[in-house]
């Protein structure tokens, strides 16, 4: 199954639009490219206030990325309880958390050597 190459910057921009569309909070991008043994190039991390909002963020990201770039995640997991949903776009992995779960796992600290970019909220 061949996949047209989509550059990471375009993909990340559309993912962020999808998150912002439904007011996802605390968007952070971790650039993992300079680290060894990583599974992807970037993490995009955000959180919502409830499982309903987490699922809305996931749906919004899928819709906007699909419409703009004709791409869909290779894999999505965690939608059942919607506390931590992982969307795998191969080079970019999106983590959508409920706030308390994000604080508990603190993946930004786990990947502390990665370059971190915080996206200011427009709302």
BELBELSUL-V101615 format. One record per residue. N is the residue number from 1. RES is the residue in three letters. PSI is psi in whole degrees, -180 to 180 (999 if undefined). OMEGA is omega as a letter, one per 30 degrees, with the letter a starting at -180 (* if undefined). NEAR is the number of other ideal C-beta (glycine too) atoms within 10 Angstrom. Layout:
N:RES:PSI:OMEGA:NEAR
N:RES:PSI:OMEGA:NEAR
This chain:
1:UNK:107:a:3
2:UNK:145:a:4
3:UNK:130:l:8
4:UNK:141:a:7
5:UNK:125:l:6
6:UNK:129:a:18
7:UNK:148:a:10
8:UNK:-40:a:17
9:UNK:-43:l:10
10:UNK:-43:a:13
11:UNK:-47:a:22
12:UNK:-41:l:21
13:UNK:-43:a:15
14:UNK:-37:l:21
15:UNK:-45:a:27
16:UNK:-41:l:19
17:UNK:-44:a:14
18:UNK:-40:l:28
19:UNK:-46:a:26
20:UNK:-31:a:19
21:UNK:-34:a:15
22:UNK:27:l:16
23:UNK:40:l:15
24:UNK:150:a:29
25:UNK:160:l:17
26:UNK:56:a:16
27:UNK:127:l:18
28:UNK:138:l:18
29:UNK:128:l:21
30:UNK:123:l:24
31:UNK:111:a:16
32:UNK:4:a:21
33:UNK:-27:a:12
34:UNK:-1:a:9
35:UNK:152:l:13
36:UNK:152:l:6
37:UNK:42:l:5
38:UNK:154:a:15
39:UNK:-14:a:10
40:UNK:179:a:15
41:UNK:-35:a:17
42:UNK:148:l:24
43:UNK:137:l:22
44:UNK:123:a:25
45:UNK:138:l:24
46:UNK:175:l:24
47:UNK:159:l:23
48:UNK:176:a:25
49:UNK:-8:a:13
50:UNK:168:l:11
51:UNK:-31:l:15
52:UNK:-45:a:10
53:UNK:-39:l:19
54:UNK:-48:l:27
55:UNK:-34:l:18
56:UNK:-40:l:19
57:UNK:-47:l:28
58:UNK:-47:l:25
59:UNK:-41:a:14
60:UNK:-44:l:20
61:UNK:-47:a:28
62:UNK:-44:a:19
63:UNK:-48:a:13
64:UNK:-42:l:19
65:UNK:-43:a:25
66:UNK:-44:a:14
67:UNK:-45:a:11
68:UNK:-40:a:15
69:UNK:-1:a:17
70:UNK:40:a:9
71:UNK:150:l:19
72:UNK:158:a:12
73:UNK:144:l:19
74:UNK:-32:a:12
75:UNK:142:l:10
76:UNK:131:l:17
77:UNK:150:l:11
78:UNK:0:a:18
79:UNK:-24:a:15
80:UNK:-54:l:9
81:UNK:-13:l:11
82:UNK:39:l:21
83:UNK:-37:l:16
84:UNK:108:l:18
85:UNK:131:l:23
86:UNK:127:l:17
87:UNK:118:a:25
88:UNK:107:l:15
89:UNK:31:l:26
90:UNK:-75:l:16
91:UNK:-20:a:17
92:UNK:126:l:24
93:UNK:128:a:22
94:UNK:129:l:28
95:UNK:118:l:21
96:UNK:115:a:31
97:UNK:158:l:26
98:UNK:147:a:20
99:UNK:-48:a:15
100:UNK:-33:l:11
101:UNK:-40:l:17
102:UNK:-44:l:22
103:UNK:-38:a:10
104:UNK:-45:a:11
105:UNK:-30:l:15
106:UNK:57:a:10
107:UNK:-21:l:16
108:UNK:-39:l:17
109:UNK:-38:l:7
110:UNK:-34:l:10
111:UNK:42:a:17
112:UNK:-23:l:10
113:UNK:-11:a:11
114:UNK:149:l:20
115:UNK:128:a:13
116:UNK:133:l:14
117:UNK:122:l:13
118:UNK:129:a:11
119:UNK:118:l:16
120:UNK:141:a:5
121:UNK:139:l:11
122:UNK:10:a:6
123:UNK:999:*:5
